[in-house]
Amino acid sequence: MRIDVWSDVVCPWCYIGKRRLEQALADSGVTPEIVWHSFQLDPSATNDDPRDLATRLGEKYGRGREWGLQANAHVTEVASEVGLEYHLDRAKPANTVDAHRVLHLARDLAEAGEVPAYTQGRLKERLLKAYFTDGLPVGDHETLTVLATEVGLPAEQVRAVLASTTYADDVAADQAQALAYGANGVPFFVIDEKYGVSGAQPVEVFQEALRRANADRKPVTLITAPGAGTDADATDPTTDPTCGPDGCSV
């Protein structure tokens, strides 16, 4: 089973959705391949915005800072229900394109066998924790290098990517693919390219999606000719035991 996830590292519901998916997976016993895709909630964001998160939120939605504080308090409470500790008063402004580019590097290195397959997932977790819990600037190159090397990425390659525009096209392509799927926000999950879950849905929703996807993956029931594949075939000199009407053995 493969699960493709579109999310941003500064999206509070993306972290919550990640935990809910993980709980559903733990309950199901399924161990899928998870691929993390880029999605920027605000591509115009800067790393040096002097406003705190509550002010930025309030102004974005035209509600004012007090509304932003209430929104932060609410999502912090929801996060605690899945074991996450948010400190949104410490959240640093960030443009996340560089974080997403490093996540693409992690995926490529894993596919090349240069780092373990789980490295991209570990980096995603570390970036989310850095922003929501540790109050680290995840748009800063030196911070990104430190976080990436913590999970096993080579510092030299991380710095080389950050000093260039490598993977910028991949980040844009990820965003375009999410929109093509009909996602107008994140988190957005696609299971086996067939079942989609939009938003940080309750665990039960993820469980149902996993159940349906798993049911679709049942082994094929083979239909053979009468007597085919019997022990007698192996001793019949007119029958090739390695290749015949039932297929070729490997």
Contacts in CASP RR format, 6 or more apart in sequence:
PFRMAT RR
TARGET T0000
AUTHOR 0000-0000-0000
METHOD contacts of the structure
MODEL  1
MRIDVWSDVVCPWCYIGKRRLEQALADSGVTPEIVWHSFQLDPSATNDDP
RDLATRLGEKYGRGREWGLQANAHVTEVASEVGLEYHLDRAKPANTVDAH
RVLHLARDLAEAGEVPAYTQGRLKERLLKAYFTDGLPVGDHETLTVLATE
VGLPAEQVRAVLASTTYADDVAADQAQALAYGANGVPFFVIDEKYGVSGA
QPVEVFQEALRRANADRKPVTLITAPGAGTDADATDPTTDPTCGPDGCSV
1 30 0 8 1.000
1 32 0 8 1.000
1 33 0 8 1.000
1 191 0 8 1.000
1 192 0 8 1.000
1 210 0 8 1.000
1 213 0 8 1.000
1 214 0 8 1.000
1 217 0 8 1.000
2 32 0 8 1.000
2 33 0 8 1.000
2 34 0 8 1.000
2 35 0 8 1.000
2 191 0 8 1.000
2 192 0 8 1.000
2 193 0 8 1.000
3 21 0 8 1.000
3 32 0 8 1.000
3 33 0 8 1.000
3 34 0 8 1.000
3 35 0 8 1.000
3 189 0 8 1.000
3 190 0 8 1.000
3 191 0 8 1.000
3 192 0 8 1.000
4 34 0 8 1.000
4 35 0 8 1.000
4 37 0 8 1.000
4 189 0 8 1.000
4 190 0 8 1.000
4 193 0 8 1.000
5 18 0 8 1.000
5 21 0 8 1.000
5 34 0 8 1.000
5 35 0 8 1.000
5 36 0 8 1.000
5 37 0 8 1.000
5 187 0 8 1.000
5 188 0 8 1.000
5 189 0 8 1.000
5 190 0 8 1.000
6 37 0 8 1.000
6 38 0 8 1.000
6 39 0 8 1.000
6 174 0 8 1.000
6 177 0 8 1.000
6 178 0 8 1.000
6 183 0 8 1.000
6 186 0 8 1.000
6 187 0 8 1.000
6 188 0 8 1.000
6 189 0 8 1.000
7 14 0 8 1.000
7 18 0 8 1.000
7 36 0 8 1.000
7 37 0 8 1.000
7 39 0 8 1.000
7 124 0 8 1.000
7 186 0 8 1.000
7 187 0 8 1.000
7 188 0 8 1.000
8 14 0 8 1.000
8 38 0 8 1.000
8 39 0 8 1.000
8 40 0 8 1.000
8 41 0 8 1.000
8 96 0 8 1.000
8 186 0 8 1.000
9 94 0 8 1.000
9 96 0 8 1.000
9 99 0 8 1.000
9 100 0 8 1.000
9 124 0 8 1.000
9 127 0 8 1.000
9 128 0 8 1.000
9 131 0 8 1.000
9 138 0 8 1.000
10 41 0 8 1.000
10 45 0 8 1.000
10 91 0 8 1.000
10 94 0 8 1.000
10 96 0 8 1.000
10 131 0 8 1.000
10 138 0 8 1.000
11 39 0 8 1.000
11 41 0 8 1.000
11 186 0 8 1.000
11 187 0 8 1.000
12 75 0 8 1.000
12 79 0 8 1.000
12 86 0 8 1.000
12 88 0 8 1.000
12 132 0 8 1.000
13 75 0 8 1.000
13 186 0 8 1.000
13 187 0 8 1.000
13 199 0 8 1.000
13 200 0 8 1.000
14 128 0 8 1.000
14 186 0 8 1.000
14 187 0 8 1.000
14 200 0 8 1.000
15 79 0 8 1.000
15 84 0 8 1.000
15 128 0 8 1.000
15 132 0 8 1.000
16 75 0 8 1.000
16 78 0 8 1.000
16 79 0 8 1.000
16 82 0 8 1.000
16 84 0 8 1.000
16 200 0 8 1.000
17 82 0 8 1.000
17 187 0 8 1.000
17 199 0 8 1.000
17 200 0 8 1.000
17 201 0 8 1.000
18 124 0 8 1.000
18 125 0 8 1.000
18 128 0 8 1.000
18 187 0 8 1.000
19 82 0 8 1.000
19 83 0 8 1.000
19 84 0 8 1.000
20 82 0 8 1.000
20 200 0 8 1.000
20 201 0 8 1.000
20 202 0 8 1.000
20 203 0 8 1.000
20 206 0 8 1.000
21 189 0 8 1.000
21 206 0 8 1.000
23 82 0 8 1.000
23 203 0 8 1.000
23 206 0 8 1.000
24 203 0 8 1.000
24 206 0 8 1.000
24 207 0 8 1.000
24 210 0 8 1.000
25 31 0 8 1.000
25 32 0 8 1.000
25 206 0 8 1.000
25 210 0 8 1.000
27 203 0 8 1.000
27 207 0 8 1.000
28 207 0 8 1.000
28 210 0 8 1.000
28 211 0 8 1.000
28 214 0 8 1.000
30 210 0 8 1.000
30 214 0 8 1.000
32 191 0 8 1.000
33 117 0 8 1.000
34 121 0 8 1.000
35 107 0 8 1.000
35 120 0 8 1.000
36 103 0 8 1.000
36 107 0 8 1.000
36 120 0 8 1.000
36 121 0 8 1.000
36 124 0 8 1.000
37 174 0 8 1.000
37 177 0 8 1.000
37 178 0 8 1.000
38 97 0 8 1.000
38 100 0 8 1.000
38 103 0 8 1.000
38 104 0 8 1.000
38 170 0 8 1.000
38 171 0 8 1.000
38 174 0 8 1.000
38 175 0 8 1.000
39 174 0 8 1.000
39 175 0 8 1.000
39 178 0 8 1.000
39 183 0 8 1.000
39 185 0 8 1.000
39 186 0 8 1.000
39 188 0 8 1.000
40 95 0 8 1.000
40 96 0 8 1.000
40 97 0 8 1.000
40 100 0 8 1.000
40 171 0 8 1.000
40 175 0 8 1.000
41 185 0 8 1.000
41 186 0 8 1.000
42 95 0 8 1.000
43 95 0 8 1.000
43 97 0 8 1.000
44 95 0 8 1.000
45 93 0 8 1.000
45 94 0 8 1.000
45 95 0 8 1.000
45 96 0 8 1.000
46 93 0 8 1.000
46 95 0 8 1.000
47 92 0 8 1.000
47 93 0 8 1.000
47 94 0 8 1.000
47 95 0 8 1.000
47 137 0 8 1.000
47 139 0 8 1.000
47 140 0 8 1.000
48 93 0 8 1.000
49 56 0 8 1.000
49 93 0 8 1.000
51 59 0 8 1.000
51 93 0 8 1.000
52 89 0 8 1.000
52 91 0 8 1.000
53 68 0 8 1.000
53 72 0 8 1.000
53 88 0 8 1.000
53 89 0 8 1.000
53 91 0 8 1.000
53 93 0 8 1.000
54 65 0 8 1.000
54 68 0 8 1.000
54 69 0 8 1.000
54 71 0 8 1.000
54 72 0 8 1.000
54 88 0 8 1.000
54 89 0 8 1.000
55 64 0 8 1.000
55 65 0 8 1.000
55 68 0 8 1.000
56 93 0 8 1.000
57 63 0 8 1.000
57 67 0 8 1.000
57 68 0 8 1.000
57 71 0 8 1.000
57 72 0 8 1.000
58 64 0 8 1.000
58 65 0 8 1.000
58 67 0 8 1.000
58 68 0 8 1.000
58 71 0 8 1.000
59 65 0 8 1.000
61 67 0 8 1.000
72 86 0 8 1.000
72 88 0 8 1.000
72 89 0 8 1.000
75 86 0 8 1.000
75 88 0 8 1.000
76 86 0 8 1.000
76 88 0 8 1.000
79 85 0 8 1.000
79 86 0 8 1.000
79 132 0 8 1.000
80 86 0 8 1.000
84 132 0 8 1.000
84 133 0 8 1.000
85 132 0 8 1.000
85 133 0 8 1.000
86 132 0 8 1.000
86 133 0 8 1.000
87 132 0 8 1.000
87 133 0 8 1.000
87 134 0 8 1.000
87 135 0 8 1.000
88 132 0 8 1.000
90 134 0 8 1.000
90 135 0 8 1.000
91 131 0 8 1.000
91 132 0 8 1.000
91 135 0 8 1.000
92 131 0 8 1.000
92 135 0 8 1.000
92 136 0 8 1.000
92 137 0 8 1.000
92 138 0 8 1.000
92 139 0 8 1.000
93 137 0 8 1.000
94 131 0 8 1.000
94 137 0 8 1.000
94 138 0 8 1.000
94 139 0 8 1.000
94 140 0 8 1.000
95 139 0 8 1.000
96 138 0 8 1.000
96 139 0 8 1.000
97 168 0 8 1.000
97 171 0 8 1.000
98 139 0 8 1.000
98 141 0 8 1.000
98 144 0 8 1.000
98 162 0 8 1.000
99 127 0 8 1.000
99 138 0 8 1.000
99 139 0 8 1.000
99 144 0 8 1.000
100 167 0 8 1.000
100 171 0 8 1.000
100 174 0 8 1.000
101 161 0 8 1.000
101 162 0 8 1.000
101 166 0 8 1.000
101 167 0 8 1.000
101 168 0 8 1.000
101 170 0 8 1.000
101 171 0 8 1.000
102 123 0 8 1.000
102 144 0 8 1.000
102 148 0 8 1.000
102 153 0 8 1.000
102 158 0 8 1.000
102 161 0 8 1.000
102 162 0 8 1.000
103 120 0 8 1.000
103 123 0 8 1.000
103 124 0 8 1.000
103 127 0 8 1.000
104 167 0 8 1.000
104 170 0 8 1.000
104 171 0 8 1.000
105 148 0 8 1.000
105 153 0 8 1.000
105 157 0 8 1.000
105 158 0 8 1.000
105 161 0 8 1.000
105 166 0 8 1.000
105 167 0 8 1.000
106 115 0 8 1.000
106 119 0 8 1.000
106 120 0 8 1.000
106 121 0 8 1.000
106 123 0 8 1.000
106 148 0 8 1.000
106 151 0 8 1.000
106 153 0 8 1.000
107 120 0 8 1.000
109 115 0 8 1.000
109 119 0 8 1.000
109 153 0 8 1.000
109 154 0 8 1.000
109 157 0 8 1.000
110 116 0 8 1.000
110 117 0 8 1.000
110 118 0 8 1.000
110 119 0 8 1.000
110 120 0 8 1.000
114 154 0 8 1.000
115 152 0 8 1.000
115 153 0 8 1.000
119 151 0 8 1.000
119 152 0 8 1.000
119 153 0 8 1.000
122 151 0 8 1.000
123 147 0 8 1.000
123 148 0 8 1.000
123 151 0 8 1.000
123 153 0 8 1.000
126 147 0 8 1.000
126 150 0 8 1.000
126 151 0 8 1.000
127 138 0 8 1.000
127 147 0 8 1.000
130 136 0 8 1.000
130 138 0 8 1.000
130 143 0 8 1.000
130 147 0 8 1.000
131 138 0 8 1.000
136 143 0 8 1.000
136 147 0 8 1.000
137 143 0 8 1.000
138 144 0 8 1.000
138 147 0 8 1.000
141 159 0 8 1.000
141 162 0 8 1.000
144 158 0 8 1.000
144 162 0 8 1.000
145 155 0 8 1.000
145 158 0 8 1.000
145 159 0 8 1.000
145 162 0 8 1.000
148 155 0 8 1.000
148 158 0 8 1.000
149 155 0 8 1.000
149 158 0 8 1.000
160 166 0 8 1.000
161 167 0 8 1.000
178 185 0 8 1.000
178 186 0 8 1.000
178 188 0 8 1.000
181 188 0 8 1.000
181 190 0 8 1.000
181 196 0 8 1.000
183 198 0 8 1.000
185 198 0 8 1.000
185 199 0 8 1.000
186 199 0 8 1.000
187 198 0 8 1.000
187 199 0 8 1.000
187 200 0 8 1.000
188 196 0 8 1.000
188 197 0 8 1.000
188 198 0 8 1.000
188 199 0 8 1.000
189 196 0 8 1.000
189 197 0 8 1.000
189 198 0 8 1.000
189 199 0 8 1.000
189 206 0 8 1.000
189 209 0 8 1.000
190 196 0 8 1.000
191 197 0 8 1.000
191 209 0 8 1.000
191 210 0 8 1.000
191 213 0 8 1.000
192 213 0 8 1.000
192 216 0 8 1.000
192 217 0 8 1.000
194 213 0 8 1.000
194 216 0 8 1.000
195 209 0 8 1.000
195 212 0 8 1.000
195 213 0 8 1.000
196 209 0 8 1.000
197 205 0 8 1.000
197 206 0 8 1.000
197 209 0 8 1.000
224 246 0 8 1.000
225 245 0 8 1.000
225 246 0 8 1.000
228 245 0 8 1.000
228 246 0 8 1.000
229 246 0 8 1.000
233 239 0 8 1.000
233 241 0 8 1.000
234 241 0 8 1.000
241 249 0 8 1.000
242 248 0 8 1.000
242 249 0 8 1.000
243 249 0 8 1.000
END
